């Protein structure tokens, strides 16, 4: 599976591990590598949290009718599916955007002679 | 949620770390973590309030009646359940993606 458009990159959660997608933390932590690492880790954690907030809000609209005494299994399944489909949507958009940009530049190259 | 929330953090900078203006990175990291946790709690509360108001309050009356209060209480718990479910599902998906890479 190609790395581009993986769930790690959707909604700006950053690639797994090294946080390479984050803007360089060097300026923020100064010379202290411990602070730098800390900033990278916390930034990635925050991206995760933000996406959870966002998806909870979206999926609540889709999956919740009237709040009951507990979350029934149908609603729970809906939330899980909702998360998966949201990430699929995000990946789909990234991939298709990449494709259409590729074909656009090929087209304009052939015109510019 | 005030926009200038850095001010508390800034005043702690000066008093921490003893003499000579030396800043303890461990202390800074702890304070940042607290600030982040507070911000997340505020975010959660704000969205929860929005959703539960929409679900539970029809035409706003002169006060919150009993049924509205019950609804809000249940809604809060369900929203937390939803949040936790989403968090777990998202985490699983991320781990699956990493395993596939």
gemmi code that builds the backbone of each chain (N, CA, C; Angstrom):
import gemmi

chains = {
    "A": [
        ("UNK", (0.859, -1.203, 0.000), (0.000, 0.000, 0.000), (0.887, 1.243, 0.000)),
        ("UNK", (0.617, 2.202, -0.852), (1.508, 3.356, -0.953), (1.430, 4.191, 0.322)),
        ("UNK", (2.537, 4.830, 0.602), (2.642, 5.577, 1.852), (1.841, 6.865, 1.771)),
        ("UNK", (1.809, 7.434, 0.567), (1.108, 8.708, 0.430), (-0.371, 8.469, 0.670)),
        ("UNK", (-0.984, 9.388, 1.404), (-2.401, 9.241, 1.654), (-2.721, 8.182, 2.681)),
        ("UNK", (-1.711, 7.717, 3.409), (-1.997, 6.763, 4.483), (-2.696, 7.500, 5.609)),
        ("UNK", (-3.287, 6.731, 6.503), (-4.039, 7.355, 7.592), (-3.147, 8.272, 8.410)),
        ("UNK", (-1.857, 7.987, 8.388), (-0.953, 8.842, 9.143), (-0.912, 10.249, 8.615)),
        ("UNK", (-1.235, 10.410, 7.324), (-1.158, 11.746, 6.759), (-2.510, 12.447, 6.696)),
        ("UNK", (-3.570, 11.729, 6.939), (-4.872, 12.375, 6.801), (-5.080, 13.367, 7.932)),
        ("UNK", (-5.697, 14.472, 7.604), (-6.015, 15.462, 8.617), (-4.792, 15.951, 9.361)),
        ("UNK", (-3.634, 15.750, 8.767), (-2.439, 16.290, 9.391), (-2.015, 15.572, 10.649)),
        ("UNK", (-2.214, 14.286, 10.716), (-1.764, 13.585, 11.918), (-0.270, 13.303, 11.870)),
        ("UNK", (0.364, 13.533, 10.731), (1.814, 13.304, 10.657), (2.126, 11.868, 10.327)),
        ("UNK", (3.246, 11.616, 9.711), (3.624, 10.235, 9.382), (4.013, 9.511, 10.658)),
        ("UNK", (4.014, 8.225, 10.585), (4.267, 7.446, 11.790), (5.702, 7.660, 12.254)),
        ("UNK", (5.881, 7.644, 13.534), (7.237, 7.665, 14.079), (7.861, 9.031, 14.083)),
        ("UNK", (8.564, 9.389, 13.005), (9.489, 10.514, 13.086), (8.837, 11.886, 13.013)),
        ("UNK", (7.537, 11.971, 12.713), (6.917, 13.292, 12.662), (7.509, 14.153, 11.582)),
        ("UNK", (7.888, 13.531, 10.460), (8.567, 14.278, 9.389), (7.658, 15.313, 8.760)),
        ("UNK", (6.350, 15.079, 8.808), (5.468, 16.021, 8.163), (5.333, 17.315, 8.961)),
        ("UNK", (5.718, 17.290, 10.233), (5.612, 18.512, 11.026), (6.665, 19.502, 10.564)),
        ("UNK", (6.355, 20.787, 10.635), (7.404, 21.771, 10.355), (8.525, 21.554, 11.365)),
        ("UNK", (9.759, 21.852, 10.961), (10.893, 21.515, 11.797), (10.737, 22.091, 13.199)),
        ("UNK", (10.931, 21.274, 14.186), (10.789, 21.718, 15.569), (12.073, 22.377, 16.061)),
        ("UNK", (13.077, 22.426, 15.178), (14.378, 22.931, 15.616), (14.272, 24.351, 16.122)),
        ("UNK", (13.503, 25.183, 15.391), (13.375, 26.571, 15.809), (12.648, 26.694, 17.130)),
        ("UNK", (11.719, 25.770, 17.386), (10.894, 25.878, 18.576), (11.631, 25.414, 19.826)),
        ("UNK", (12.312, 24.307, 19.733), (12.962, 23.769, 20.925), (14.334, 24.376, 21.149)),
        ("UNK", (14.786, 25.186, 20.186), (16.142, 25.709, 20.278), (17.123, 24.574, 20.075)),
        ("UNK", (18.235, 24.604, 20.759), (19.266, 23.607, 20.553), (19.005, 22.338, 21.367)),
        ("UNK", (18.063, 22.410, 22.309), (17.854, 21.292, 23.220), (17.128, 20.142, 22.509)),
        ("UNK", (17.818, 19.030, 22.293), (17.191, 17.923, 21.572), (16.046, 17.280, 22.351)),
        ("UNK", (16.134, 17.361, 23.672), (15.070, 16.784, 24.486), (13.756, 17.554, 24.275)),
        ("UNK", (13.862, 18.890, 24.288), (12.690, 19.732, 24.066), (12.158, 19.538, 22.652)),
        ("UNK", (13.098, 19.419, 21.709), (12.718, 19.231, 20.314), (11.888, 17.967, 20.149)),
        ("UNK", (12.380, 16.898, 20.720), (11.697, 15.606, 20.640), (10.327, 15.710, 21.282)),
        ("UNK", (10.314, 16.377, 22.450), (9.072, 16.568, 23.183), (8.040, 17.282, 22.322)),
        ("UNK", (8.471, 18.347, 21.650), (7.554, 19.115, 20.809), (7.014, 18.261, 19.674)),
        ("UNK", (7.900, 17.471, 19.058), (7.450, 16.594, 17.973), (6.384, 15.624, 18.453)),
        ("UNK", (6.675, 14.987, 19.577), (5.738, 13.991, 20.123), (4.406, 14.634, 20.489)),
        ("UNK", (4.472, 15.761, 21.193), (3.237, 16.406, 21.624), (2.440, 16.930, 20.448)),
        ("UNK", (3.126, 17.410, 19.430), (2.437, 17.894, 18.236), (1.663, 16.767, 17.566)),
        ("UNK", (2.318, 15.627, 17.471), (1.654, 14.486, 16.850), (0.444, 14.040, 17.685)),
        ("UNK", (0.640, 14.015, 19.020), (-0.469, 13.645, 19.898), (-1.635, 14.594, 19.709)),
        ("UNK", (-1.337, 15.866, 19.573), (-2.376, 16.865, 19.425), (-3.132, 16.707, 18.120)),
        ("UNK", (-2.408, 16.365, 17.072), (-3.071, 16.137, 15.790), (-4.084, 15.009, 15.929)),
        ("UNK", (-3.656, 13.955, 16.613), (-4.546, 12.821, 16.858), (-5.785, 13.288, 17.609)),
        ("UNK", (-5.564, 14.001, 18.711), (-6.681, 14.480, 19.525), (-7.636, 15.333, 18.715)),
        ("UNK", (-7.093, 16.231, 17.905), (-7.927, 17.127, 17.119), (-8.816, 16.345, 16.162)),
        ("UNK", (-8.240, 15.331, 15.563), (-9.021, 14.528, 14.632), (-10.102, 13.735, 15.354)),
        ("UNK", (-9.783, 13.252, 16.545), (-10.811, 12.547, 17.322), (-11.965, 13.499, 17.635)),
        ("UNK", (-11.633, 14.731, 18.035), (-12.684, 15.727, 18.304), (-13.547, 15.928, 17.062)),
        ("UNK", (-12.868, 16.116, 15.939), (-13.570, 16.398, 14.693), (-14.458, 15.226, 14.266)),
        ("UNK", (-13.914, 14.024, 14.301), (-14.683, 12.858, 13.874), (-15.833, 12.559, 14.833)),
        ("UNK", (-15.602, 12.746, 16.116), (-16.691, 12.520, 17.082), (-17.867, 13.428, 16.759)),
        ("UNK", (-17.537, 14.684, 16.462), (-18.577, 15.646, 16.144), (-19.341, 15.244, 14.879)),
        ("UNK", (-18.592, 14.904, 13.837), (-19.218, 14.526, 12.572), (-20.052, 13.255, 12.721)),
        ("UNK", (-19.463, 12.254, 13.361), (-20.113, 10.958, 13.458), (-21.311, 10.998, 14.409)),
        ("UNK", (-21.266, 11.874, 15.359), (-22.404, 12.065, 16.245), (-23.628, 12.444, 15.438)),
        ("UNK", (-23.460, 13.340, 14.482), (-24.562, 13.758, 13.635), (-25.132, 12.608, 12.839)),
        ("UNK", (-24.262, 11.695, 12.441), (-24.692, 10.603, 11.577), (-25.213, 9.390, 12.344)),
        ("UNK", (-24.729, 9.200, 13.540), (-24.950, 7.923, 14.226), (-25.857, 7.997, 15.449)),
        ("UNK", (-26.085, 9.187, 15.931), (-26.818, 9.327, 17.188), (-28.192, 9.912, 16.939)),
        ("UNK", (-29.257, 9.197, 17.353), (-30.572, 9.827, 17.301), (-30.831, 10.517, 18.622)),
        ("UNK", (-31.534, 9.803, 19.523), (-31.815, 10.364, 20.834), (-30.866, 9.718, 21.839)),
        ("UNK", (-30.179, 10.517, 22.620), (-29.249, 9.926, 23.602), (-30.010, 9.034, 24.593)),
        ("UNK", (-29.565, 7.782, 24.711), (-30.235, 6.852, 25.600), (-29.388, 6.548, 26.821)),
        ("UNK", (-29.806, 5.544, 27.620), (-29.056, 5.200, 28.826), (-27.703, 4.571, 28.545)),
        ("UNK", (-27.536, 4.018, 27.337), (-26.197, 3.574, 26.956), (-26.033, 3.590, 25.452)),
        ("UNK", (-24.789, 3.434, 25.009), (-24.521, 3.437, 23.577), (-24.835, 2.046, 23.036)),
        ("UNK", (-25.925, 1.923, 22.269), (-26.266, 0.580, 21.807), (-25.306, 0.125, 20.710)),
        ("UNK", (-25.334, -1.185, 20.447), (-24.310, -1.770, 19.573), (-24.417, -1.246, 18.150)),
        ("UNK", (-25.630, -0.890, 17.720), (-25.779, -0.369, 16.363), (-25.081, 0.980, 16.229)),
        ("UNK", (-25.286, 1.813, 17.250), (-24.648, 3.129, 17.237), (-23.131, 2.982, 17.315)),
        ("UNK", (-22.679, 2.054, 18.149), (-21.241, 1.830, 18.294), (-20.623, 1.389, 16.970)),
        ("UNK", (-21.293, 0.460, 16.291), (-20.808, 0.020, 14.977), (-20.771, 1.187, 14.009)),
        ("UNK", (-21.811, 2.019, 14.081), (-21.881, 3.182, 13.199), (-20.689, 4.093, 13.410)),
        ("UNK", (-20.343, 4.329, 14.676), (-19.194, 5.193, 14.964), (-17.909, 4.615, 14.400)),
        ("UNK", (-17.718, 3.308, 14.590), (-16.502, 2.665, 14.077), (-16.446, 2.776, 12.551)),
        ("UNK", (-17.562, 2.449, 11.891), (-17.619, 2.566, 10.432), (-17.366, 3.997, 9.984)),
        ("UNK", (-17.928, 4.916, 10.727), (-17.803, 6.330, 10.391), (-16.339, 6.756, 10.384)),
        ("UNK", (-15.607, 6.338, 11.404), (-14.171, 6.667, 11.475), (-13.438, 6.098, 10.270)),
        ("UNK", (-13.704, 4.834, 9.998), (-13.021, 4.166, 8.873), (-13.348, 4.860, 7.552)),
        ("UNK", (-14.618, 5.166, 7.330), (-15.020, 5.794, 6.071), (-14.482, 7.223, 5.967)),
        ("UNK", (-14.362, 7.897, 7.083), (-13.812, 9.248, 7.049), (-12.366, 9.208, 6.575)),
        ("UNK", (-11.608, 8.261, 7.133), (-10.207, 8.147, 6.734), (-10.102, 7.689, 5.278)),
        ("UNK", (-10.978, 6.756, 4.871), (-11.012, 6.342, 3.463), (-11.267, 7.552, 2.566)),
        ("UNK", (-12.215, 8.380, 2.964), (-12.548, 9.573, 2.193), (-11.338, 10.483, 2.055)),
        ("UNK", (-10.662, 10.677, 3.158), (-9.490, 11.539, 3.156), (-8.411, 10.993, 2.223)),
        ("UNK", (-8.175, 9.711, 2.288), (-7.177, 9.087, 1.413), (-7.593, 9.175, -0.039)),
        ("UNK", (-8.870, 8.941, -0.293), (-9.404, 8.985, -1.649), (-9.150, 10.356, -2.260)),
        ("UNK", (-9.457, 11.391, -1.470), (-9.300, 12.750, -1.950), (-7.839, 13.050, -2.271)),
        ("UNK", (-6.947, 12.661, -1.376), (-5.526, 12.889, -1.615), (-5.048, 12.166, -2.871)),
        ("UNK", (-5.437, 10.896, -2.986), (-4.986, 10.108, -4.138), (-5.508, 10.673, -5.449)),
        ("UNK", (-6.798, 11.013, -5.466), (-7.373, 11.502, -6.703), (-6.788, 12.869, -7.079)),
        ("UNK", (-6.561, 13.690, -6.062), (-5.947, 14.991, -6.315), (-4.580, 14.821, -6.950)),
        ("UNK", (-3.817, 13.871, -6.434), (-2.506, 13.580, -6.972), (-2.606, 13.139, -8.424)),
        ("UNK", (-3.609, 12.285, -8.702), (-3.780, 11.794, -10.076), (-4.156, 12.913, -11.032)),
        ("UNK", (-5.111, 13.731, -10.624), (-5.571, 14.776, -11.539), (-4.483, 15.817, -11.759)),
        ("UNK", (-3.639, 16.042, -10.772), (-2.543, 16.981, -10.972), (-1.513, 16.435, -11.925)),
        ("UNK", (-1.276, 15.126, -11.813), (-0.320, 14.480, -12.736), (-0.809, 14.616, -14.168)),
        ("UNK", (-2.080, 14.313, -14.398), (-2.589, 14.339, -15.765), (-2.666, 15.767, -16.277)),
        ("UNK", (-2.926, 16.707, -15.367), (-2.963, 18.113, -15.789), (-1.613, 18.569, -16.289)),
        ("UNK", (-0.547, 18.247, -15.540), (0.777, 18.749, -15.925), (1.230, 18.086, -17.219)),
        ("UNK", (0.869, 16.793, -17.433), (1.224, 16.127, -18.693), (0.555, 16.840, -19.853)),
        ("UNK", (-0.701, 17.234, -19.636), (-1.469, 17.905, -20.672), (-0.846, 19.251, -21.013)),
        ("UNK", (-0.547, 20.043, -19.991), (-0.027, 21.396, -20.257), (1.365, 21.336, -20.856)),
        ("UNK", (2.122, 20.281, -20.525), (3.462, 20.136, -21.127), (3.344, 19.936, -22.632)),
        ("UNK", (2.366, 19.131, -23.038), (2.241, 18.856, -24.473), (1.751, 20.079, -25.223)),
        ("UNK", (1.132, 21.021, -24.510), (0.623, 22.232, -25.167), (1.692, 23.288, -25.347)),
        ("UNK", (2.651, 23.308, -24.422), (3.555, 24.448, -24.352), (4.672, 24.403, -25.383)),
        ("UNK", (4.570, 23.644, -26.443), (5.640, 23.613, -27.470), (5.530, 24.838, -28.367)),
    ],
    "B": [
        ("UNK", (-13.105, 30.192, 26.837), (-11.742, 29.985, 26.331), (-11.176, 31.316, 25.880)),
        ("UNK", (-10.251, 31.803, 26.656), (-9.690, 33.094, 26.273), (-8.592, 32.860, 25.254)),
        ("UNK", (-8.378, 33.839, 24.396), (-7.384, 33.658, 23.346), (-5.978, 33.851, 23.874)),
        ("UNK", (-5.826, 34.683, 24.887), (-4.470, 34.960, 25.356), (-4.030, 34.008, 26.439)),
        ("UNK", (-4.316, 32.738, 26.283), (-4.072, 31.794, 27.381), (-2.601, 31.557, 27.617)),
        ("UNK", (-1.736, 32.147, 26.817), (-0.316, 31.974, 27.071), (0.157, 32.765, 28.255)),
        ("UNK", (-0.671, 33.658, 28.760), (-0.202, 34.569, 29.800), (0.106, 33.825, 31.089)),
        ("UNK", (-0.701, 32.854, 31.464), (-0.425, 32.089, 32.692), (0.890, 31.373, 32.563)),
        ("UNK", (1.066, 30.790, 31.417), (2.264, 30.017, 31.163), (3.481, 30.923, 31.270)),
        ("UNK", (3.324, 32.139, 30.713), (4.444, 33.069, 30.709), (4.863, 33.461, 32.108)),
        ("UNK", (3.879, 33.663, 32.987), (4.238, 34.098, 34.342), (4.896, 32.957, 35.106)),
        ("UNK", (4.576, 31.745, 34.770), (5.222, 30.613, 35.458), (6.673, 30.487, 35.054)),
        ("UNK", (6.965, 30.900, 33.870), (8.344, 30.839, 33.387), (9.284, 31.560, 34.334)),
        ("UNK", (8.841, 32.788, 34.706), (9.731, 33.631, 35.514), (9.990, 33.054, 36.884)),
        ("UNK", (8.951, 32.451, 37.483), (9.112, 32.035, 38.889), (9.749, 30.661, 38.997)),
        ("UNK", (9.731, 29.903, 37.932), (10.284, 28.549, 38.043), (11.772, 28.535, 37.815)),
        ("UNK", (12.397, 27.447, 38.138), (13.799, 27.239, 37.748), (14.802, 27.914, 38.644)),
        ("UNK", (14.419, 28.405, 39.778), (15.434, 28.906, 40.719), (16.069, 30.201, 40.281)),
        ("UNK", (17.333, 30.380, 40.537), (17.986, 31.680, 40.301), (18.684, 31.752, 38.961)),
        ("UNK", (19.103, 32.924, 38.584), (19.925, 33.115, 37.388), (19.143, 32.968, 36.109)),
        ("UNK", (17.787, 32.849, 36.163), (17.001, 32.757, 34.935), (17.195, 31.441, 34.215)),
        ("UNK", (17.661, 30.384, 34.887), (17.866, 29.105, 34.216), (16.535, 28.371, 34.148)),
        ("UNK", (16.164, 27.934, 32.949), (14.887, 27.270, 32.773), (15.062, 25.759, 32.776)),
        ("UNK", (14.296, 25.090, 33.614), (14.358, 23.640, 33.681), (13.463, 23.048, 32.596)),
        ("UNK", (14.042, 22.344, 31.638), (13.210, 21.798, 30.548), (12.165, 20.809, 31.052)),
        ("UNK", (12.487, 20.068, 32.110), (11.514, 19.130, 32.658), (10.282, 19.854, 33.154)),
        ("UNK", (10.511, 20.981, 33.824), (9.400, 21.772, 34.351), (8.551, 22.322, 33.211)),
        ("UNK", (9.254, 22.845, 32.180), (8.540, 23.380, 31.023), (7.662, 22.307, 30.402)),
        ("UNK", (8.227, 21.126, 30.225), (7.474, 20.051, 29.577), (6.230, 19.684, 30.385)),
        ("UNK", (6.393, 19.641, 31.693), (5.239, 19.310, 32.529), (4.151, 20.362, 32.406)),
        ("UNK", (4.559, 21.611, 32.432), (3.589, 22.696, 32.323), (2.886, 22.683, 30.973)),
        ("UNK", (3.652, 22.410, 29.927), (3.054, 22.335, 28.587), (2.025, 21.211, 28.536)),
        ("UNK", (2.387, 20.070, 29.111), (1.444, 18.937, 29.110), (0.137, 19.307, 29.797)),
        ("UNK", (0.254, 20.019, 30.908), (-0.944, 20.443, 31.633), (-1.778, 21.377, 30.768)),
        ("UNK", (-1.114, 22.342, 30.148), (-1.818, 23.287, 29.282), (-2.549, 22.567, 28.161)),
        ("UNK", (-1.876, 21.581, 27.577), (-2.476, 20.818, 26.486), (-3.699, 20.053, 26.982)),
        ("UNK", (-3.576, 19.434, 28.150), (-4.702, 18.674, 28.699), (-5.890, 19.591, 28.963)),
        ("UNK", (-5.601, 20.755, 29.497), (-6.668, 21.727, 29.765), (-7.354, 22.130, 28.461)),
        ("UNK", (-6.551, 22.410, 27.441), (-7.102, 22.819, 26.151), (-7.981, 21.724, 25.565)),
        ("UNK", (-7.548, 20.483, 25.687), (-8.345, 19.373, 25.164), (-9.659, 19.222, 25.914)),
        ("UNK", (-9.604, 19.374, 27.223), (-10.821, 19.276, 28.026), (-11.804, 20.378, 27.632)),
        ("UNK", (-11.277, 21.582, 27.406), (-12.132, 22.692, 26.998), (-12.777, 22.431, 25.647)),
        ("UNK", (-12.005, 21.893, 24.745), (-12.504, 21.578, 23.408), (-13.629, 20.552, 23.505)),
        ("UNK", (-13.393, 19.514, 24.286), (-14.389, 18.463, 24.459), (-15.682, 19.043, 25.027)),
        ("UNK", (-15.535, 19.850, 26.048), (-16.685, 20.448, 26.717), (-17.483, 21.339, 25.766)),
        ("UNK", (-16.746, 22.099, 24.976), (-17.412, 23.017, 24.051), (-18.259, 22.252, 23.029)),
        ("UNK", (-17.672, 21.198, 22.457), (-18.399, 20.435, 21.447), (-19.559, 19.655, 22.067)),
        ("UNK", (-19.311, 19.120, 23.260), (-20.350, 18.372, 23.965), (-21.542, 19.280, 24.258)),
        ("UNK", (-21.250, 20.474, 24.733), (-22.314, 21.427, 25.044), (-23.122, 21.735, 23.791)),
        ("UNK", (-22.432, 21.960, 22.687), (-23.101, 22.257, 21.426), (-24.028, 21.123, 21.024)),
        ("UNK", (-23.487, 19.900, 21.020), (-24.272, 18.754, 20.567), (-25.468, 18.491, 21.479)),
        ("UNK", (-25.241, 18.576, 22.767), (-26.308, 18.226, 23.710), (-27.373, 19.317, 23.757)),
        ("UNK", (-26.969, 20.530, 23.542), (-27.963, 21.594, 23.442), (-28.875, 21.335, 22.249)),
        ("UNK", (-28.256, 20.977, 21.129), (-29.046, 20.709, 19.916), (-30.010, 19.549, 20.113)),
        ("UNK", (-29.515, 18.494, 20.795), (-30.342, 17.287, 20.930), (-31.463, 17.460, 21.952)),
        ("UNK", (-31.195, 18.219, 23.000), (-32.065, 18.164, 24.180), (-32.974, 19.374, 24.383)),
        ("UNK", (-32.577, 20.487, 23.809), (-33.367, 21.692, 24.041), (-34.162, 22.016, 22.785)),
        ("UNK", (-35.501, 21.985, 22.926), (-36.333, 22.341, 21.794), (-36.491, 23.835, 21.743)),
        ("UNK", (-37.687, 24.263, 22.038), (-37.917, 25.691, 22.097), (-37.481, 26.157, 23.484)),
        ("UNK", (-36.518, 27.038, 23.563), (-35.992, 27.413, 24.884), (-37.066, 28.053, 25.747)),
        ("UNK", (-37.263, 27.462, 26.962), (-38.245, 28.004, 27.887), (-37.585, 28.921, 28.892)),
        ("UNK", (-38.281, 29.146, 30.001), (-37.757, 30.048, 31.018), (-36.704, 29.411, 31.897)),
        ("UNK", (-36.634, 28.063, 31.863), (-35.636, 27.335, 32.647), (-35.482, 25.951, 32.018)),
        ("UNK", (-34.446, 25.237, 32.455), (-34.278, 23.856, 31.980), (-35.226, 22.961, 32.775)),
        ("UNK", (-36.183, 22.312, 32.113), (-37.079, 21.455, 32.882), (-36.405, 20.099, 33.131)),
        ("UNK", (-37.104, 19.245, 33.899), (-36.522, 17.964, 34.325), (-36.125, 17.068, 33.170)),
        ("UNK", (-36.987, 16.992, 32.182), (-36.689, 16.108, 31.055), (-35.465, 16.606, 30.293)),
        ("UNK", (-35.360, 17.919, 30.180), (-34.198, 18.489, 29.496), (-32.919, 18.180, 30.270)),
        ("UNK", (-32.972, 18.310, 31.576), (-31.793, 18.038, 32.395), (-31.388, 16.574, 32.296)),
        ("UNK", (-32.391, 15.687, 32.340), (-32.105, 14.247, 32.213), (-31.465, 13.960, 30.874)),
        ("UNK", (-32.030, 14.582, 29.847), (-31.508, 14.374, 28.495), (-30.060, 14.831, 28.395)),
        ("UNK", (-29.789, 16.009, 28.969), (-28.428, 16.537, 28.920), (-27.460, 15.598, 29.637)),
        ("UNK", (-27.873, 15.102, 30.801), (-27.016, 14.192, 31.568), (-26.701, 12.937, 30.764)),
        ("UNK", (-27.724, 12.354, 30.155), (-27.502, 11.154, 29.338), (-26.647, 11.478, 28.134)),
        ("UNK", (-26.940, 12.620, 27.546), (-26.206, 13.040, 26.358), (-24.713, 13.177, 26.653)),
        ("UNK", (-24.387, 13.755, 27.797), (-22.985, 13.907, 28.179), (-22.289, 12.551, 28.224)),
        ("UNK", (-22.955, 11.595, 28.891), (-22.352, 10.261, 29.002), (-22.198, 9.597, 27.633)),
        ("UNK", (-23.221, 9.748, 26.800), (-23.164, 9.141, 25.457), (-22.079, 9.812, 24.614)),
        ("UNK", (-21.937, 11.109, 24.793), (-20.906, 11.797, 24.011), (-19.518, 11.286, 24.402)),
        ("UNK", (-19.308, 11.078, 25.704), (-18.036, 10.516, 26.166), (-17.838, 9.113, 25.597)),
        ("UNK", (-18.898, 8.301, 25.614), (-18.813, 6.961, 25.022), (-18.413, 7.057, 23.550)),
        ("UNK", (-19.063, 7.977, 22.857), (-18.773, 8.154, 21.432), (-17.321, 8.568, 21.236)),
        ("UNK", (-16.887, 9.521, 22.035), (-15.516, 10.026, 21.928), (-14.526, 8.888, 22.125)),
        ("UNK", (-14.754, 8.075, 23.145), (-13.851, 6.954, 23.411), (-13.882, 5.929, 22.280)),
        ("UNK", (-15.073, 5.660, 21.751), (-15.191, 4.713, 20.636), (-14.412, 5.212, 19.426)),
        ("UNK", (-14.594, 6.495, 19.117), (-13.886, 7.085, 17.974), (-12.380, 7.035, 18.199)),
        ("UNK", (-11.952, 7.370, 19.394), (-10.526, 7.363, 19.713), (-9.929, 5.975, 19.515)),
        ("UNK", (-10.623, 4.948, 20.011), (-10.139, 3.570, 19.854), (-10.111, 3.179, 18.380)),
        ("UNK", (-11.187, 3.489, 17.669), (-11.278, 3.101, 16.260), (-10.178, 3.785, 15.438)),
        ("UNK", (-9.950, 5.040, 15.712), (-8.922, 5.777, 14.986), (-7.543, 5.206, 15.290)),
        ("UNK", (-7.292, 4.911, 16.553), (-6.025, 4.329, 16.951), (-5.789, 2.985, 16.250)),
        ("UNK", (-6.817, 2.141, 16.227), (-6.710, 0.850, 15.537), (-6.367, 1.034, 14.075)),
        ("UNK", (-7.057, 1.980, 13.446), (-6.831, 2.229, 12.024), (-5.394, 2.674, 11.778)),
        ("UNK", (-4.889, 3.562, 12.602), (-3.515, 4.042, 12.458), (-2.533, 2.897, 12.590)),
        ("UNK", (-2.766, 2.020, 13.575), (-1.865, 0.893, 13.771), (-1.912, -0.055, 12.593)),
        ("UNK", (-3.094, -0.263, 12.044), (-3.252, -1.116, 10.879), (-2.505, -0.526, 9.685)),
        ("UNK", (-2.622, 0.790, 9.516), (-1.944, 1.455, 8.404), (-0.441, 1.298, 8.533)),
        ("UNK", (0.057, 1.470, 9.755), (1.506, 1.353, 9.966), (1.979, -0.059, 9.719)),
        ("UNK", (1.161, -1.036, 10.104), (1.527, -2.434, 9.894), (1.590, -2.754, 8.407)),
        ("UNK", (0.774, -2.049, 7.603), (0.726, -2.316, 6.172), (1.831, -1.626, 5.398)),
        ("UNK", (2.468, -0.659, 6.010), (3.461, 0.138, 5.269), (4.753, -0.582, 5.069)),
    ],
}
model = gemmi.Model(1)
for chain_id, residues in chains.items():
    chain = gemmi.Chain(chain_id)
    for i, (resn, *xyz) in enumerate(residues, 1):
        res = gemmi.Residue()
        res.name, res.seqid = resn, gemmi.SeqId(i, " ")
        for name, pos in zip(("N", "CA", "C"), xyz):
            atom = gemmi.Atom()
            atom.name, atom.element = name, gemmi.Element(name[0])
            atom.pos, atom.b_iso = gemmi.Position(*pos), 0.0
            res.add_atom(atom)
        chain.add_residue(res)
    model.add_chain(chain)
structure = gemmi.Structure()
structure.add_model(model)
structure.setup_entities()
